């Protein structure tokens, strides 16, 4: 667990993050989501897989810092995370 105080910080944490890109999420909301994600991770070494999804997966990419995040969001349809869960379970 990376959140326990006194833990060793030399491990690479692999995280999959599903981001709701449906019509109910504004660009400002998405920006706040990214800030929160990187605040949680802090200074730990991390390999993050970003999965953008509305009712289907729109895009998948890797990010190591907030600068790697693309704010050119695709989707804006309905909301369903079933495709994300299927994707993660398959891998």
Buried (B, 14 or more C-beta within 10 A) or exposed (E): EBEEEEEEEEEEEEBBBBBBBBEEBEEEEBEEBBEEBBEEBEEBEBEBBBBBBBBEBBBEEEBEEEEEBEEEBEBEBEBBBEBBEEBEEEE
